[in-house]
Amino acid sequence: MIDATWDGENDSLETQVDGKQFLSFLLDEEEYGIDILRVQELRGWTAVTHVPDMPAYLKGVLNLRGAIIPVIDLRERFGLPTLEYGPTTVVIVVKVDSGSCERVMGIIVDAVAETYTLTPDQIQPSPQIGGVINAEFIMGLVAQGEKMVVLMDIDELMNSDELAIESSAQTEG
């Protein structure tokens, strides 16, 4: 785990200041990470209100202290096999930069894993190959022992054409 914390020593402080923190989560036994500054809160799975005529991966909307936010199942968004929600299922509430405004959205993941502090030299560019996840949604890869953590660009992912249209349709009205 690469998680530097300040212990009063200058070296540790520099590592934390120079690094960027990422929250990692699991989907289909693979680990993904997003910029922790985009995370507003973590919530256990609770039922959402279904909205008709939406793609299957858009599970519905959630009332978050008076704000109605869309909730997306990332498993279904990426075409992974569906999984029954259980005790480790988490909704990560994220702030998404949509260019002219900031939106709040929820993403359903299998479980939250770790918090990493990474320096730019630890992040490798994503290979330009086909796969389950569109390469434009990947900001890089990080080796963690025997596993790879895929770092997601949450703004690109949540502003893809169909999500941008769906979210604006929900907020008009």
N, C-alpha and C positions, 0 to 999 in steps of 0.2 A: 504494500500500500504506500502511496506517495502522498502523505498528508502532513505537511510541515505545520507545526504550531509554534508560536512564540514562547520560548522558555526563558527569556531574559538574555539570551546570548545573541550577539549581533548576527552570526551566521544564520541562525534559524529565522530571525526577523527578515533578513534579505531574501531567503527562500520564499517566505510567505508573501512579501511585497512584490517580488519578481514573478511569482506564479499566479495562475488563474485557477479558481476553484470550479470543480465540476461535480454535480450530483450524478451518480450512476444508478441505473435501474436495469432490471432483467426483463427480457422478452424472449420467450422460447429458448431459454437457457443461454442466451447471448447477452452480453453486457453493453449497454449504451450509456452515454453521458451527455448532459446538457449543462450549459453555463449556470452556475448556482445563483448568479445575480438575476436570472430570469425566473427563478422559482419563488412563488409567492407563499405557497404553503403545501403541505402534504395532508391528504385526507384518506381515511379508510374508505373502502367501497361502500357507497350508499346508492339506493335506486335513484334514477334520474327520470325526468319527465320526457317521454317520447315525443318527437316532433314528426308528423307525417311527411311523406315524400322526401326523405333525406336518405343518403347512402347508408348502407348497413353499418359502416364504421363510425358514423355520427350517432352515438347512442342516445342523445337527447340533450336536455339542458338541466342545469343545476342552479338552485337559488343559493348564492353565496353572499350572505348578509345583505340581501336586497338587490344584488347584481345578478342578472341572468347570464350564465356563461355556457357556451357549447362544450360538450364533453365527447372526446374522440377516443375510440379504442385503437391504440397503436398497432396491436396485433392484427386487427382486421384491416387497418389502413395500409399495412405492409404486406397483406395477403398471406399472413401466417395462419395456421390452424387456430380455430377459436378454442377458448378454454373457459370453463366455468369459473366465475369469479369466486374467490375464496378469502380466507383470513389474511393472506399476504397481498392481495390485490390492493393497489393504491391509485388514487387520483392525484396526479401532480398538477397543481394549479400554477400555470405559467403566465408571465407577461410577455406578449408578443408585439414586436415593433412592426406595425403595418404601414410604414412610410409616414403617412400624415397623422396617424394616431397610434396609441397603444391599446391593445385588446387583452382581455384576460380570458384564458381558455383552460380546460381541463384535459389531461391526457391520462388514459387508463393504462397502467403497466402491471406486469405480473408481481413485481416486488421492487422495493428500493434496495440498493446494494451498498454502496460506499460513497464517501466524499474524497475526491482527489485534488491535490494542489499540483498543478502541472506547469512547467516552464515551456516557452515556445519551442525550445530545442528537443523536448520530449515528444512533441506531437508530429507525427509523420503525415504527409499528404495521403489522401485516399487514392487507391489505385483506380484507374479508369477502366473498370470492368463492369459487366452487367451483373445484376443481383436483385435481391428482394427490395432493397432500398435504393431509390434514385440517388446517384452520386452527387447531385446538386444539394441534397439534404445533409451530406456528410462534410464536416469541417476538418476531420482528420482522424487518425488512428493512434492509439497509445498501447504499447506492450506493457502488460502487467504480469510478470512471471510467465506462465505458460499460456495466458489468455490475451486476447486483444479487446480493447474497449473502443467502440465506435463513438466518436464525438459528433453529436448531431447539431446542425444549425437550426435551432427551433424556429427562427423567423422565416427561413426558407420553407421549412416543412409546413408550418401553419399558415403560410400565405400562398400556398400553391393555388392554382386557379380555382378549383372547385371549392376549397375551404374558404377562400376569400369571398366568393360569391355567396356561399351558404351563410357565412357569418353576417355579411351585410344585409342579406334578406331577413335574417332573424332580428336585427337591431332596428330595421325600418318598421314602421307600422305603429 
